[in-house]
Amino acid sequence: MTATVRLRTSEAWRSLQVRATRALDAFPLSLASALVAAARRRRQLARGTPPLWLAKVMELDGLPCRLMMSLDRIGVDLEGRRFDVGLQLPADVPCPGLDDVFSVLVTSPSVRSIGFSWSDASADEDLRLMRGARGVAGGPAVTQERLTPTTAHDRSRFLVRRHTTMALPAPAEREARTLLKRLAGGRHTICLNLDAADGSLVDSVASAFPDARFFALGRSSFGLAPDGANIVAIGEFGFSLHERLAFVQAADAYVGVFDEHACAAVAAARPCVLLGGVDDERARPPAPSDRGGVVWLSRPYDLPTATPLVAGFLRRFAPRP
Amino acid sequence: MVGIYDFSYAPYALGDALTWTMNVNIGAADAGVETVDQYLVIDPSRPASRYQPFIDEHNYVSVIDRLFPAFLCSPWLRSLKLIRDARTFNLFLLRDVMRRRPMWPSLWSHLRRRLDFISHRRINRFYDRNGTLPWLTAPRGYGAWADDFRRTHCQGRFVVALHVRQGAWSLAPASLHRDSPWPEWQAFIEEIGRRHPDVVFLMLGGYAECDREAYRLPNVLIPRTMGFGLGHELALVDHADLFMGSSSGFATMATFCNIPYAITNIEHRFAPYAGVPTGARHYPFGGEHQILSWETETRKLLLDLFEQVRPGRRAA
């Protein structure tokens, strides 16, 4: 009873807030409201809140994954406080994955505003504005970074760190979970995010788990699903990145490359077998390791060695018959 | 030039976003500037206008995520911000006002929550004065990808970007009277396959909106089933030899990126917004191979339109 009253009161309060805000939309109240809002933001900046993270993107390959790791790190460091993000992208360089970059940024519940700029001048203007309150005690908290390819060390740290929660949109979660229920019911489900070169590993692991249902992500996943196998290729299902991430988090385990999908699986504490995904692999190949729920194999892997390792690892997390 | 798209009064809609971008371009061209800074403003507690009440704090992220690439189509785009905080946006706004930067909508229109996101009035006026328009391009960063897609998947064939509006099957069904009859389009595609084996259709639009029959047509590619999204599709429209489709957001892209097109099933009540009489064959800025059709599609009509606009293919 008390809970119901409290809920109704909070709903009424919220409705009142929304109505009051709508009233401020009317001119000239909207002008006064805009001026007051700008002044308040400026005062906040002078106090160093909320922080701003500016990153100059040096390399576009694997950007969604790198961003996801960076946002996760910043989110933990700031202990849930909200922050603004600015990305300076190289001008005149093809970037057909910008939609995925946006998708990653928009899922962080701590990110309040997202900025993309394609020129030094624009980035500098914004930085000047954000630092406009310099000299005031505390000063604006602006962090500038160069977003370079991640190293094995960065990825290792990501695996052992505490993670922030991803706020995937409700429709994406619903789509992924509903599909998983329809296609797998209560069976053990394993998400595969591999390429055609991993076909042999897929075949041997899938045959070791005849009762499990495997779901292959990726644009070329169709080739990974031989007729009659317990593998479903979902690469042609027209999923957005949000839906794919939700799918990975809803499944019971993940086997695949160390990309943004892997980050989502790790963040959701799913058992993971990670393959490659290290830019300086040749310089320092990561040894197969089992950190709690993660096994990480470098490429190229030896199939006779990898198969029992992966199968044994997955079996540890499979439900007992 | 500053562009403001505040979702508290502007709709989440592809065509409106592209028309807005065009208006921003025109503001920039009028002011003689070649840089555009765009602000997308969302208040998460009330993320949409009263006309789209089904978009709320729980699903707006999905909606803006799907629409985002539409805001990348200005050739002069220098920066783009999505701001989910009124204070931050107003600080940027105040800075730009103090610098007297031109804006679309103007400061006063924004403060009164007014935006003409439908009509072509300003666009037509600009064309009357200058005889050309500051056209849209493929979303920033996607142009080279579209060239590559054509090389890989279309193998020198004549590429027709196609969109058949099937709003009834979309995630948020609306204005279903504007939907097109798929069976007529299917018959048209099959006939073109017989007559012109060198033609390939790229079927655009949401995954749910595509009819399953389209999978069986050998002269149709469906980018969404290949793992691509709206940004890729808009780039493909810009790089296509021809666009054919119902009056919709993709048709707006074709209209404003200046490729040959045949746009069908146009709502009669749209005529005054476009500045043309109902039944007009072209927009005021449209060329010979940029045709409007105000009728519901039939196989015969589509075949006729195809033969009329096909010679307008751009030089490769």
Interface residues (C-beta under 8 A of the other chain):
Chain A: R14 Q17 V18 T21 R22 D25 F27 P28 S30 L31 S33 A34 L35 A37 A38 R40 R41 R42 Q44 L45 D84 L89 V93 P94 C95 P96 L98 D99 F102 S103 V106 T107 R112 S113 I114 G115 F116 S117 W118 S119 A121 S122 A123 D126 L129 A167 P169 A170 P171 A172 G218 R219 G235 E236 F237 G238 S240 H242
Chain B: S8 Y9 T35 D37 D43 S45 R46 H58 N59 Y60 V61 S62 I64 D65 R66 F68 P69 L72 L77 R78 S79 L80 K81 L82 I83 R84 D85 A86 R87 T88 F89 N90 L91 F92 L93 L94 R95 W108 L111 R112 R113 P139 R140 G141 Y142 G143 A144 W145 L171 Y207 A208 R224 T225 M226 G227 G229 L230 G231 H232 A235
